[in-house]
Amino acid sequence: MQEVNLTSVYLCCKYALPHMLEQGRGSIINTASFVAVMGAATSQISYSASKGGVRR
């Protein structure tokens, strides 16, 4: 869960950034989840933590 949700966001940003710099514009919007702030009603500790990492 951690690797998928955090590493994928990092790699997408890492590889998109050079293209944006080359074009001189662009934006990156990372979408997390409400559980990043509130936590989940069920036991989804790893998911909640990874979405909190995306939010930061």
MOPAC internal coordinates of N, CA, C and O (Angstrom, degrees):
PM7 1SCF
backbone

  N    0.0000 0     0.00 0     0.00 0    0    0    0
  C    1.4418 1     0.00 0     0.00 0    1    0    0
  C    1.5293 1   109.71 1     0.00 0    2    1    0
  O    1.2310 1   120.42 1   130.82 1    3    2    1
  N    1.3191 1   116.81 1   -49.18 1    3    2    1
  C    1.4683 1   120.08 1  -178.73 1    5    3    2
  C    1.5264 1   110.64 1   -61.13 1    6    5    3
  O    1.2310 1   120.87 1   133.56 1    7    6    5
  N    1.3245 1   115.94 1   -46.44 1    7    6    5
  C    1.4625 1   119.19 1  -176.97 1    9    7    6
  C    1.5272 1   111.40 1   -63.71 1   10    9    7
  O    1.2310 1   120.58 1   135.44 1   11   10    9
  N    1.2981 1   116.50 1   -44.56 1   11   10    9
  C    1.4761 1   119.87 1  -179.14 1   13   11   10
  C    1.5172 1   110.93 1   -64.37 1   14   13   11
  O    1.2310 1   120.11 1   129.59 1   15   14   13
  N    1.3200 1   117.39 1   -50.41 1   15   14   13
  C    1.4643 1   120.53 1  -173.01 1   17   15   14
  C    1.5191 1   114.13 1   -76.34 1   18   17   15
  O    1.2310 1   119.55 1   150.61 1   19   18   17
  N    1.3140 1   118.47 1   -29.39 1   19   18   17
  C    1.4695 1   119.75 1  -179.11 1   21   19   18
  C    1.5221 1   112.46 1   -97.49 1   22   21   19
  O    1.2310 1   120.19 1   133.97 1   23   22   21
  N    1.3132 1   117.24 1   -46.03 1   23   22   21
  C    1.4657 1   120.23 1  -178.59 1   25   23   22
  C    1.5172 1   111.48 1   -65.23 1   26   25   23
  O    1.2310 1   119.85 1   141.48 1   27   26   25
  N    1.3140 1   117.88 1   -38.52 1   27   26   25
  C    1.4593 1   119.83 1  -179.39 1   29   27   26
  C    1.5277 1   111.75 1   -64.44 1   30   29   27
  O    1.2310 1   120.35 1   140.57 1   31   30   29
  N    1.3209 1   116.93 1   -39.43 1   31   30   29
  C    1.4656 1   120.53 1   177.58 1   33   31   30
  C    1.5270 1   109.83 1   -64.43 1   34   33   31
  O    1.2310 1   120.65 1   134.92 1   35   34   33
  N    1.3294 1   116.36 1   -45.08 1   35   34   33
  C    1.4628 1   121.11 1   179.63 1   37   35   34
  C    1.5264 1   110.85 1   -60.26 1   38   37   35
  O    1.2310 1   120.29 1   131.29 1   39   38   37
  N    1.3368 1   117.06 1   -48.71 1   39   38   37
  C    1.4617 1   119.92 1  -176.86 1   41   39   38
  C    1.5225 1   112.34 1   -65.95 1   42   41   39
  O    1.2310 1   120.22 1   141.28 1   43   42   41
  N    1.3064 1   117.19 1   -38.72 1   43   42   41
  C    1.4719 1   119.36 1   177.35 1   45   43   42
  C    1.5246 1   111.13 1   -61.60 1   46   45   43
  O    1.2310 1   120.51 1   137.04 1   47   46   45
  N    1.3141 1   116.63 1   -42.96 1   47   46   45
  C    1.4664 1   120.32 1   177.62 1   49   47   46
  C    1.5227 1   111.01 1   -65.57 1   50   49   47
  O    1.2310 1   120.85 1   136.30 1   51   50   49
  N    1.3151 1   115.98 1   -43.70 1   51   50   49
  C    1.4664 1   121.49 1  -178.16 1   53   51   50
  C    1.5277 1   111.43 1   -58.80 1   54   53   51
  O    1.2310 1   120.32 1   136.94 1   55   54   53
  N    1.3235 1   116.98 1   -43.06 1   55   54   53
  C    1.4593 1   119.70 1  -176.20 1   57   55   54
  C    1.5278 1   113.52 1   -87.88 1   58   57   55
  O    1.2310 1   119.67 1   161.34 1   59   58   57
  N    1.3043 1   118.24 1   -18.66 1   59   58   57
  C    1.4630 1   120.53 1   176.40 1   61   59   58
  C    1.5244 1   111.48 1   -81.21 1   62   61   59
  O    1.2310 1   120.55 1   146.92 1   63   62   61
  N    1.3217 1   116.55 1   -33.08 1   63   62   61
  C    1.4597 1   121.50 1  -174.85 1   65   63   62
  C    1.5311 1   114.20 1   -56.55 1   66   65   63
  O    1.2310 1   118.31 1   133.69 1   67   66   65
  N    1.3314 1   120.82 1   -46.31 1   67   66   65
  C    1.4679 1   119.13 1   179.00 1   69   67   66
  C    1.5288 1   113.23 1   -58.36 1   70   69   67
  O    1.2310 1   120.12 1   142.16 1   71   70   69
  N    1.3228 1   117.37 1   -37.84 1   71   70   69
  C    1.4655 1   120.52 1   178.61 1   73   71   70
  C    1.5233 1   111.43 1   -67.21 1   74   73   71
  O    1.2310 1   121.30 1   142.03 1   75   74   73
  N    1.3188 1   115.12 1   -37.97 1   75   74   73
  C    1.4655 1   118.93 1   178.14 1   77   75   74
  C    1.5190 1   110.76 1   -68.08 1   78   77   75
  O    1.2310 1   120.12 1   139.65 1   79   78   77
  N    1.3155 1   117.37 1   -40.35 1   79   78   77
  C    1.4639 1   120.43 1   178.10 1   81   79   78
  C    1.5197 1   110.74 1   -64.47 1   82   81   79
  O    1.2310 1   120.59 1   140.75 1   83   82   81
  N    1.3284 1   116.49 1   -39.25 1   83   82   81
  C    1.4628 1   121.23 1   178.90 1   85   83   82
  C    1.5280 1   111.11 1   -63.09 1   86   85   83
  O    1.2310 1   120.39 1   141.37 1   87   86   85
  N    1.3133 1   116.85 1   -38.63 1   87   86   85
  C    1.4618 1   121.76 1   179.45 1   89   87   86
  C    1.5261 1   112.34 1   -80.71 1   90   89   87
  O    1.2310 1   120.71 1   162.10 1   91   90   89
  N    1.3231 1   116.24 1   -17.90 1   91   90   89
  C    1.4499 1   120.17 1  -179.16 1   93   91   90
  C    1.5225 1   113.65 1    79.38 1   94   93   91
  O    1.2310 1   120.55 1  -165.99 1   95   94   93
  N    1.3189 1   116.56 1    14.01 1   95   94   93
  C    1.4604 1   119.85 1   179.02 1   97   95   94
  C    1.5261 1   109.79 1  -164.78 1   98   97   95
  O    1.2310 1   121.91 1    -8.54 1   99   98   97
  N    1.3064 1   113.95 1   171.46 1   99   98   97
  C    1.4548 1   120.78 1   177.12 1  101   99   98
  C    1.5134 1   110.76 1   137.60 1  102  101   99
  O    1.2310 1   120.96 1    -9.17 1  103  102  101
  N    1.2916 1   115.76 1   170.83 1  103  102  101
  C    1.4539 1   120.39 1   176.64 1  105  103  102
  C    1.5257 1   109.07 1  -151.18 1  106  105  103
  O    1.2310 1   121.57 1   -27.77 1  107  106  105
  N    1.2922 1   114.59 1   152.23 1  107  106  105
  C    1.4528 1   121.76 1   177.96 1  109  107  106
  C    1.5271 1   107.21 1  -120.07 1  110  109  107
  O    1.2310 1   120.93 1   -54.21 1  111  110  109
  N    1.2972 1   115.84 1   125.79 1  111  110  109
  C    1.4616 1   121.07 1   177.65 1  113  111  110
  C    1.5199 1   107.30 1  -120.89 1  114  113  111
  O    1.2310 1   120.97 1   -67.11 1  115  114  113
  N    1.3241 1   115.75 1   112.89 1  115  114  113
  C    1.4561 1   121.10 1   177.38 1  117  115  114
  C    1.5216 1   108.78 1   -95.98 1  118  117  115
  O    1.2310 1   120.88 1   -53.24 1  119  118  117
  N    1.2994 1   115.93 1   126.76 1  119  118  117
  C    1.4574 1   121.65 1  -178.89 1  121  119  118
  C    1.5145 1   109.73 1  -102.15 1  122  121  119
  O    1.2310 1   120.40 1   -53.81 1  123  122  121
  N    1.3052 1   116.83 1   126.19 1  123  122  121
  C    1.4558 1   121.37 1   177.80 1  125  123  122
  C    1.5296 1   108.10 1  -103.81 1  126  125  123
  O    1.2310 1   119.68 1    49.09 1  127  126  125
  N    1.2844 1   118.22 1  -130.91 1  127  126  125
  C    1.4577 1   123.52 1  -178.13 1  129  127  126
  C    1.5191 1   108.20 1  -154.19 1  130  129  127
  O    1.2310 1   120.68 1   -20.47 1  131  130  129
  N    1.3191 1   116.31 1   159.53 1  131  130  129
  C    1.4643 1   118.75 1   178.14 1  133  131  130
  C    1.5268 1   111.45 1   -63.17 1  134  133  131
  O    1.2310 1   120.30 1   157.43 1  135  134  133
  N    1.3297 1   117.02 1   -22.57 1  135  134  133
  C    1.4698 1   118.88 1   178.84 1  137  135  134
  C    1.5304 1   111.71 1   -69.00 1  138  137  135
  O    1.2310 1   120.15 1   165.32 1  139  138  137
  N    1.3205 1   117.31 1   -14.68 1  139  138  137
  C    1.4652 1   120.38 1   175.87 1  141  139  138
  C    1.5253 1   110.85 1   -63.34 1  142  141  139
  O    1.2310 1   120.64 1   153.77 1  143  142  141
  N    1.3182 1   116.38 1   -26.23 1  143  142  141
  C    1.4622 1   122.04 1  -178.80 1  145  143  142
  C    1.5246 1   111.36 1  -105.78 1  146  145  143
  O    1.2310 1   120.80 1   134.19 1  147  146  145
  N    1.3142 1   116.08 1   -45.81 1  147  146  145
  C    1.4602 1   121.05 1  -171.57 1  149  147  146
  C    1.5246 1   114.47 1   -94.15 1  150  149  147
  O    1.2310 1   120.15 1   158.21 1  151  150  149
  N    1.3228 1   117.32 1   -21.79 1  151  150  149
  C    1.4549 1   119.82 1  -172.14 1  153  151  150
  C    1.5188 1   109.41 1    82.80 1  154  153  151
  O    1.2310 1   120.71 1   -11.53 1  155  154  153
  N    1.3105 1   116.25 1   168.47 1  155  154  153
  C    1.4608 1   121.21 1  -177.09 1  157  155  154
  C    1.5235 1   110.90 1   -99.57 1  158  157  155
  O    1.2310 1   121.06 1   -27.02 1  159  158  157
  N    1.3210 1   115.57 1   152.98 1  159  158  157
  C    1.4678 1   120.71 1   178.54 1  161  159  158
  C    1.5289 1   110.44 1   -71.87 1  162  161  159
  O    1.2310 1   120.63 1   149.05 1  163  162  161
  N    1.3161 1   116.41 1   -30.95 1  163  162  161
  C    1.4609 1   120.88 1   177.09 1  165  163  162
  C    1.5183 1   108.84 1  -104.03 1  166  165  163
  O    1.2310 1   120.35 1    -7.74 1  167  166  165
  N    1.2884 1   116.95 1   172.26 1  167  166  165
  C    1.4651 1   121.10 1  -176.80 1  169  167  166
  C    1.5284 1   111.14 1   -74.98 1  170  169  167
  O    1.2310 1   120.71 1   -87.57 1  171  170  169
  N    1.3011 1   116.25 1    92.43 1  171  170  169
  C    1.4670 1   123.35 1   177.83 1  173  171  170
  C    1.5195 1   108.62 1  -129.92 1  174  173  171
  O    1.2310 1   120.76 1  -127.05 1  175  174  173
  N    1.3120 1   116.15 1    52.95 1  175  174  173
  C    1.4607 1   121.56 1  -172.84 1  177  175  174
  C    1.5248 1   112.06 1   -58.87 1  178  177  175
  O    1.2310 1   120.17 1   133.15 1  179  178  177
  N    1.3194 1   117.27 1   -46.85 1  179  178  177
  C    1.4626 1   120.36 1  -178.02 1  181  179  178
  C    1.5280 1   111.63 1   -64.54 1  182  181  179
  O    1.2310 1   120.77 1   137.69 1  183  182  181
  N    1.3265 1   116.13 1   -42.31 1  183  182  181
  C    1.4639 1   120.70 1   178.44 1  185  183  182
  C    1.5230 1   110.75 1   -62.83 1  186  185  183
  O    1.2310 1   120.40 1   131.96 1  187  186  185
  N    1.3118 1   116.85 1   -48.04 1  187  186  185
  C    1.4706 1   121.67 1  -179.52 1  189  187  186
  C    1.5205 1   110.74 1   -60.21 1  190  189  187
  O    1.2310 1   120.42 1   136.13 1  191  190  189
  N    1.3261 1   116.79 1   -43.87 1  191  190  189
  C    1.4672 1   120.83 1  -179.74 1  193  191  190
  C    1.5226 1   111.54 1   -64.82 1  194  193  191
  O    1.2310 1   120.49 1   138.44 1  195  194  193
  N    1.3326 1   116.68 1   -41.56 1  195  194  193
  C    1.4660 1   119.15 1  -179.05 1  197  195  194
  C    1.5290 1   111.32 1   -66.99 1  198  197  195
  O    1.2310 1   120.10 1   142.51 1  199  198  197
  N    1.3118 1   117.42 1   -37.49 1  199  198  197
  C    1.4608 1   120.45 1   178.06 1  201  199  198
  C    1.5328 1   110.64 1   -70.25 1  202  201  199
  O    1.2310 1   120.45 1   147.69 1  203  202  201
  N    1.3162 1   116.74 1   -32.31 1  203  202  201
  C    1.4599 1   120.24 1   172.96 1  205  203  202
  C    1.5172 1   111.08 1   -63.22 1  206  205  203
  O    1.2310 1   120.71 1   142.36 1  207  206  205
  N    1.3342 1   116.25 1   -37.64 1  207  206  205
  C    1.4718 1   120.88 1   176.06 1  209  207  206
  C    1.5111 1   112.25 1   -64.75 1  210  209  207
  O    1.2310 1   120.27 1   141.58 1  211  210  209
  N    1.3020 1   117.09 1   -38.42 1  211  210  209
  C    1.4738 1   121.10 1   177.71 1  213  211  210
  C    1.5177 1   109.60 1   -66.58 1  214  213  211
  O    1.2310 1   120.60 1   140.97 1  215  214  213
  N    1.3094 1   116.45 1   -39.03 1  215  214  213
  C    1.4711 1   121.14 1  -179.12 1  217  215  214
  C    1.5171 1   111.87 1   -63.45 1  218  217  215
  O    1.2310 1   119.48 1   143.01 1  219  218  217
  N    1.3174 1   118.61 1   -36.99 1  219  218  217
  C    1.4619 1   122.89 1  -177.47 1  221  219  218
  C    1.4801 1   109.33 1   -73.47 1  222  221  219
  O    1.2310 1   120.10 1   180.00 1  223  222  221

